[in-house]
Amino acid sequence: MPPGPQRLGFEDWKAYNFDGDFNHYYYYENKPQKIYSHKYETDTIIDQTIDFIEKHKNDEKPFLLVAAPHPPHAAWTPANVPQGYLEKIPPFKDLYRAPNVPKNDPMKPEWLRCYLAMAKNFDDNLGRLLDYLDRAEPEVRDNTILVFTSDHGSMLGSHGRVQKMMPWTESVNIPLIMRWPGKIPAGVVSDALYTPIDHLTTLCGLAGIKPPSMADGQDLSQVVLGRGRSYREAVLMANYTSHWDFFQTETQWPEWRGVHTRRYTYVKWLAGKEDLWDNLEDPYQMHNLAGEASAKGTLLELSWRLKELMIDAHDQFLNGRQYGAWYNDQRDLVRTALGRVPC
């Protein structure tokens, strides 16, 4: 990504979209030459994170820093695991498997052990970053908001699936931990319905600045600070196209729309099928209530709520191929449901 508007305001750039070879990580800065780190990807990115903070810790101008390693991402092979980490993972027979993993588990033992080894490496690196912040000067430690989150989960064998893009908990529930010493209460757990779209508005709220006018999402900063509660009762979930790289429809990852509340998950698939799970009584989502008379009222209520949320989001529930017209051949977004995107 050459310097310019496509960097979306980021001034310091050490990035590459995805090469999938984590032990031979490379990235780009301002020229089209690969820069090899000769270290594991996650190790490199946390090194860069700490170096950036150290370099700019005395600046008067605040900054936003995004560190985004890929692991624990496929391919889950020993060649993609950092040295010494696979040995830290127990044998497959000793690993926990959820009740919703079928007997014909599609998750190969090697894949799961490699996934966990990558996750262990990330955990160690997050600890390394926290140790740096804890040792930093008070003006750095106490003025740094750290957000630990992810973009999606993985099924890892649950419901007979391996990858993402499904409406089950393993795919859509993601970690969200926020740390701001002296401001965000330590150890507090919230049941607020929080989505990735809320990051921008919430971080602006925490920083005391007004979010951009085009920003979607709710400002949940007061919830994060322990000073209020969220009155949001439901959030919209979606899988727009049935492949993660291409505009396809009704493949192995069919399109769906869903509503998630504090108790239920309701899903409407593109082909018309409905699913309903009670996440409190059935946390592994093994019993679909959509066809049961006792759940008819809940099903109807959530189906109407889904329609309302889709109207609010200008979501016409198109098939995956139809969204291809929203992008140019460089994968730049050129239009949305509201019309063309200004250049």
C-alpha positions in Angstrom: 0.0 0.0 0.0 1.9 3.1 -1.2 1.7 6.3 0.8 -1.5 8.1 0.2 -5.2 8.1 1.0 -5.6 4.3 1.0 -3.6 4.1 4.2 -6.6 5.8 5.8 -4.6 8.3 7.8 -1.9 6.0 9.2 1.4 7.9 9.0 3.7 5.0 10.1 3.4 1.9 8.0 4.9 -1.5 8.5 2.4 -4.0 7.0 1.4 -6.6 4.5 -2.0 -8.1 4.0 -1.2 -11.8 4.4 1.5 -14.1 3.1 0.7 -17.1 5.3 4.4 -18.0 6.0 4.7 -16.8 9.6 8.3 -18.0 10.1 9.5 -16.0 7.1 7.6 -12.9 7.8 8.0 -9.8 5.6 6.3 -6.5 5.4 6.5 -3.2 3.4 7.1 0.4 4.4 7.2 3.1 1.7 8.9 1.2 -1.2 7.8 -1.9 -3.1 10.6 -4.0 -1.6 9.9 -6.7 0.8 11.5 -6.3 4.3 12.2 -9.6 5.9 12.2 -9.7 9.7 13.9 -13.1 10.1 11.7 -13.6 13.1 8.3 -15.0 13.7 5.5 -12.7 12.6 3.9 -12.1 16.0 7.3 -11.6 17.6 8.2 -9.0 15.0 4.9 -7.0 15.2 5.1 -6.8 19.0 8.8 -5.7 18.7 7.6 -3.0 16.3 4.8 -2.0 18.7 7.1 -1.5 21.6 9.7 0.3 19.5 7.0 2.7 18.2 5.8 3.5 21.7 9.3 4.0 23.0 10.1 6.3 20.1 7.0 8.5 20.5 6.3 8.3 24.3 7.4 11.9 24.8 5.5 13.3 21.9 2.8 15.8 22.9 0.5 14.5 20.1 -1.4 11.3 21.0 -1.5 8.4 18.6 -3.5 5.4 17.6 -1.4 2.2 17.0 -2.9 -0.9 15.5 -0.8 -4.2 15.9 -2.4 -7.0 13.9 -0.6 -10.3 13.8 -2.3 -13.1 11.8 -1.5 -16.2 14.0 -3.2 -18.3 15.2 -4.3 -18.4 11.5 -4.2 -21.3 9.1 -2.2 -22.9 7.7 -1.9 -24.8 11.0 1.3 -26.7 10.2 4.5 -27.2 12.2 6.4 -25.1 9.7 4.2 -22.1 10.7 4.6 -22.5 14.4 7.3 -20.5 16.3 10.3 -22.5 17.4 9.9 -24.4 20.6 6.1 -23.8 21.0 4.7 -27.0 19.6 6.5 -28.8 22.5 4.5 -26.7 25.0 1.2 -28.2 23.8 -0.1 -31.5 25.3 -0.9 -34.5 23.0 -4.2 -34.3 21.2 -5.8 -36.9 23.4 -5.3 -34.7 26.4 -6.8 -31.6 24.8 -10.4 -30.4 25.6 -13.0 -31.0 22.9 -16.3 -29.3 23.3 -19.5 -31.4 23.5 -20.6 -30.0 20.1 -17.6 -31.5 18.3 -18.9 -34.7 16.5 -17.3 -38.1 16.7 -16.0 -37.6 13.1 -14.1 -34.5 14.2 -12.9 -32.6 11.1 -10.2 -30.8 13.1 -7.0 -32.8 12.5 -4.9 -33.3 15.7 -1.9 -31.5 14.1 -4.1 -28.5 13.2 -5.4 -28.1 16.7 -2.0 -28.4 18.4 -0.5 -25.9 15.9 -3.4 -23.5 16.5 -2.8 -23.7 20.2 0.9 -23.2 19.9 0.4 -20.1 17.8 -2.1 -18.8 20.4 0.4 -19.5 23.2 3.0 -17.4 21.3 0.5 -14.6 21.0 -0.3 -14.8 24.7 3.4 -14.6 25.6 3.8 -11.6 23.3 0.8 -9.8 24.8 2.4 -10.4 28.2 5.6 -8.9 26.9 3.8 -5.8 25.7 2.0 -5.5 29.1 5.3 -5.9 30.9 6.8 -3.1 28.9 3.8 -0.8 29.7 3.9 -1.7 33.4 7.6 -0.7 33.6 7.1 2.5 31.5 7.0 6.0 33.0 3.6 6.8 34.7 2.8 9.3 31.9 3.0 6.4 29.4 1.6 3.6 31.5 -1.4 5.6 32.8 -2.2 7.3 29.5 -2.2 4.2 27.3 -5.6 2.5 26.5 -4.9 -1.0 25.4 -7.6 -3.0 23.5 -7.1 -6.7 23.0 -9.6 -8.1 20.4 -9.9 -10.1 17.2 -11.9 -10.0 14.0 -13.5 -13.5 14.2 -13.2 -16.9 15.8 -12.9 -20.3 14.3 -15.1 -23.4 14.6 -12.1 -25.8 15.2 -14.3 -28.8 14.9 -17.5 -27.6 16.6 -20.7 -28.5 14.7 -18.5 -30.4 12.3 -16.9 -27.2 10.9 -13.3 -25.9 10.9 -13.3 -22.3 9.6 -15.2 -19.1 10.3 -18.2 -17.3 8.7 -20.8 -19.3 10.6 -23.3 -17.9 13.1 -22.3 -20.2 16.0 -20.6 -18.9 19.1 -17.2 -20.3 18.2 -17.1 -18.2 15.1 -18.8 -14.9 16.1 -17.8 -14.5 19.8 -14.4 -12.7 20.0 -12.2 -11.6 22.9 -12.5 -8.0 24.1 -10.4 -6.8 26.9 -9.7 -3.1 27.6 -7.0 -1.8 30.0 -6.5 1.8 31.1 -4.9 2.0 34.6 -6.8 4.2 37.0 -9.7 4.8 34.6 -11.1 1.4 33.5 -12.0 -0.7 36.6 -9.8 -3.8 36.8 -11.5 -7.2 36.7 -14.9 -6.0 35.7 -16.9 -8.2 33.3 -19.8 -6.6 31.3 -22.6 -8.3 29.5 -23.1 -5.3 27.1 -23.6 -6.2 23.5 -20.5 -4.8 21.8 -19.6 -5.2 18.1 -16.4 -4.4 16.2 -18.3 -1.5 14.6 -18.4 0.1 18.1 -14.6 0.4 18.4 -14.2 3.7 16.6 -17.0 5.6 18.5 -16.1 4.0 21.8 -12.4 4.8 21.5 -13.3 8.4 20.5 -15.5 8.6 23.6 -12.7 7.3 25.9 -10.3 9.9 24.3 -12.8 12.7 24.8 -13.1 13.5 21.1 -16.0 13.6 18.6 -16.2 10.6 16.3 -16.3 11.2 12.5 -19.8 11.9 11.2 -19.8 8.9 9.0 -19.0 6.5 11.8 -21.5 3.8 12.6 -21.6 2.0 16.0 -22.5 3.1 19.5 -20.3 4.9 22.0 -20.0 2.5 24.8 -17.2 4.4 26.6 -19.3 5.0 29.7 -20.0 1.3 30.0 -16.3 0.5 29.6 -15.5 3.1 32.3 -18.1 1.5 34.7 -20.3 4.6 34.8 -23.3 3.4 32.9 -25.0 0.5 31.1 -25.9 -0.3 27.6 -29.6 -0.4 26.7 -29.0 -2.2 23.4 -31.0 -5.4 23.4 -29.9 -6.9 20.0 -27.2 -6.7 17.4 -27.2 -7.5 13.7 -24.8 -10.2 12.5 -24.1 -11.2 8.9 -22.2 -13.3 6.4 -22.5 -11.4 3.1 -20.7 -13.7 0.7 -20.0 -17.4 0.8 -16.3 -17.3 0.5 -13.8 -15.1 2.4 -11.9 -14.0 -0.8 -14.5 -14.1 -3.6 -18.0 -13.0 -4.3 -19.8 -16.3 -4.3 -23.2 -17.6 -3.2 -24.5 -20.7 -1.5 -21.2 -22.5 -1.3 -20.0 -24.4 1.8 -20.3 -21.0 3.7 -23.8 -19.9 2.7 -25.0 -16.3 3.3 -27.0 -15.5 6.4 -28.3 -12.7 8.6 -28.7 -13.0 12.3 -29.8 -11.4 15.6 -27.8 -11.8 18.8 -29.3 -10.9 22.1 -28.1 -11.5 25.6 -29.9 -14.8 25.6 -30.7 -15.9 22.0 -29.2 -16.3 18.6 -31.6 -16.2 15.7 -30.4 -16.8 12.1 -32.1 -16.5 8.7 -30.2 -18.2 5.9 -30.3 -17.0 2.3 -32.3 -20.1 1.2 -34.9 -19.4 3.8 -34.1 -21.8 6.7 -34.3 -20.4 10.2 -32.3 -21.4 13.3 -32.8 -20.4 17.0 -30.6 -21.2 19.9 -31.0 -20.4 23.6 -27.5 -19.6 24.6 -28.1 -19.7 28.3 -29.8 -23.0 28.5 -27.9 -24.5 25.5 -24.4 -22.8 25.5 -23.0 -25.2 22.9 -26.0 -24.5 20.6 -26.8 -28.2 20.0 -30.6 -27.9 20.1 -32.3 -25.8 17.4 -35.5 -24.4 18.7 -36.8 -23.1 15.4 -39.2 -25.9 14.8 -40.6 -26.1 18.4 -44.1 -24.8 19.3 -42.9 -23.5 22.6 -40.4 -21.2 20.9 -42.8 -19.9 18.3 -43.2 -16.5 20.0 -39.5 -15.9 20.4 -38.9 -16.9 16.8 -41.5 -14.5 15.5 -40.2 -11.7 17.8 -36.6 -12.1 16.7 -37.5 -12.5 13.0 -39.2 -9.1 13.2 -36.2 -7.6 15.1 -33.9 -8.9 12.3 -36.0 -7.1 9.7 -35.8 -3.8 11.7 -32.0 -4.1 12.1 -31.6 -4.8 8.4 -33.7 -1.8 7.5 -31.6 0.4 9.8 -28.4 -1.0 8.2 -29.8 -0.6 4.6 -29.2 -4.3 4.2 -31.2 -5.8 1.3 -29.9 -9.4 1.9 -28.4 -9.7 -1.5 -26.7 -12.9 -2.6 -22.9 -12.9 -2.4 -22.2 -12.4 -6.1 -24.2 -9.1 -6.2 -21.7 -7.4 -3.8 -19.0 -7.7 -6.4 -20.4 -4.6 -8.1 -19.6 -2.6 -5.0 -15.8 -2.9 -5.6 -13.4 -2.1 -8.4 -10.7 -4.5 -9.7 -8.3 -3.3 -7.0 -10.8 -4.3 -4.3 -11.5 -0.7 -3.4 -15.0 0.0 -2.1 -16.7 2.2 -4.7 -20.4 2.0 -3.6 -22.6 0.9 -0.7 -26.4 0.4 -0.4 -26.6 4.2 0.0 -24.9 4.8 -3.4 -21.4 5.7 -4.7 -18.6 6.3 -2.2 -17.0 9.7 -2.7 -13.5 9.6 -4.1 
